[in-house]
Amino acid sequence: MAFFFTPFPKVDYDNKKNGKLEVVTNIMLRFKLVEHLKTNRANYYDFTVQEGDRPDVVASKLYDRPDLDWLLLMINDMIDPLYDWPLSSFMLEEYIREKYGSIPTAQSTVHEYRKILNESSVLFDGTVVPKRTLVVDETTYNTLSEPDRELVNKYQYEIEENDAKRNIKIVDPRQLNRLLSNIEDIFE
């Protein structure tokens, strides 16, 4: 992440509104980059972040360039690399302890009640149909039969949220040089 703002242009700006210009990094260019990246979605494919992988590790594995970690974050609309990126199991447990006081508290606190619309299944052609649920209130939950309902505690919820962050988009490595060249044009 240290490399992210390096190529951004510098501008003179009256930061303190006192008439004295200071040289600052034009971070507003980020929005133009995000717009450009989103218009070229055809050059991306799905990727699953493995346990403990950081953005720089994934960038190194995919592109042999750990300094392209910023690109992974930007493509996936991640602002805070600490909490938008999936946490390791250890870090997630620490986060849950800090947020809820303890793991047992998180496990005993209801997050939501769900009605199960369909269980996960596999069709004859191998297509996976994911489990679908609907959030309901406690009264509705209590009227449902056991196989048709699901109670989700805070611990399960945090794990689900973290696991959902593992599915990201990445730039096709064959398109990387072209994309980086286009980004350099934006900086000029």
Buried (B, 14 or more C-beta within 10 A) or exposed (E): EEEBEEBBEEEEEEEEEEEEEEEEBBEEBBEEBEEBBEEBEEBBEEBEBEEEBBBBBBBBEBBEBBBBBBBBBBBBEBEEBEEEBBBEEEBBBEBBEEEBEEEEBBEEEEBBBBBBEEEEEEEEEEEEEEEEBEEBEEEEBEEBEEEEBBEBBBBBBBBEEBEEBBEBBBBEEEBBEEBBEBBEEEEE
